[in-house]
Amino acid sequence: MDIKKLSDKIIADAYKRRIEDVYILPKAEDYQLFERKGKNRTLKQNFSKEIGQQLISRFKYLGQMDIGEKRKVQSGALTYRSEHSSVNEKIRLRLSSVGDYQHRETLVIRLLYPLSDQHFRCFSTEDLVALHRYTKERGLYLFSGPVGSGKTSLMYRLAQENAEQIITVEDPVELEEATFLQLQVNEKIHQSYEELLKLSLRHRPDLLIVGEIRDALTAQMTLRAALTGHRVFATIHARELAGILPRIEELMGYQQALIDCLKGIVYQEILPDKEQSSAVLWSYQFFEKIQEEPTKRSDKEATFQVVKEKCWQTSHLQAERNDWRSYSFEEIE
């Protein structure tokens, strides 16, 4: 079997159908290929052990990864030019590999699409208008949701509407946008989140987008950016809207500085609409700071005044009453 033609077909077919991830996984004596789009993961093909290993080796080679290392976690990225007749485009791929205790490798291929190709849909025009309206002020805005729920797509869309000079700091860059200055973390050359955030602040952007707050240091640097008068979007892992503030507090402890600059929190998930396409459902809170300072640790909630909010249950009920109809950004704009 021609491995190059097979890999071309796998990527071209996935790209045409807007697949988010392709998995090449070992199972017993063979390999399986799965595709993921939204919450759905589908088995597409079975390969012999030899073919599976050759596919993984080809992608690792193209992604400038160590082909001989089959145990450690590795990551890579490449621009894939498929020669398959159905797709004649440069396709950005992000790769991640690891081996199990039997030295059998697993490879995950993330397909990255240009922002202009993102067909973003949502269940509520009201919510999208609110997100545009209440993310224009300087301060910190935190976005959360499951992997693949469109957090980066949303931040980029909002950024295009409300800012001129936009800098992103990501690990890795997930969407390509020519009008943004996109910086990618690379620890090998000492380009950490910390260093890139420091560099970004010197450029005084209208908007700074932080790909993910993963640790206390990144949290502190992101907070510092907001405190110095910048508008900052950042993602953080939480299971629901109510979990966002406890999560950021877990990373950095309670700080009055967070109260001073936090402007909003947004949680989103992807759900099927009435046509079984993917659409986003939101819950959110936007704040303004109350002038009185708290006198006790337990009074911290009193320093926020909610100016706009919507809970998950309300959003879900409205979508259900509307028969799960969804709307594209273009329909609303």
Secondary structure, DSSP 8 states (H G I E B T S, - for coil): --HHHHHHHHHHHHHHTT--EEEEEEETTEEEEEEEETTEEEEEEEEEHHHHHHHHHHHHHHTT--TT--SS-EEEEEEEE---TT--SEEEEEEEEEE-TT--EEEEEEEE--GGG---EES-HHHHHHHHHTT-SSEEEEEE-STTSSHHHHHHHHHHHH-SSEEEEESS--S--TTSEEEE-BGGGTB-HHHHHHHHHHT--SEEEES---SHHHHHHHHHHHHTT-EEEEE---SSGGGHHHHHHHHH---HHHHHHEEEEEEEEEEE-TTS-EEEEEEEEEEEE-SS--SSGGGGGGGEEEEEEE-HHHHHHHHHHTTT--EEHHHH-
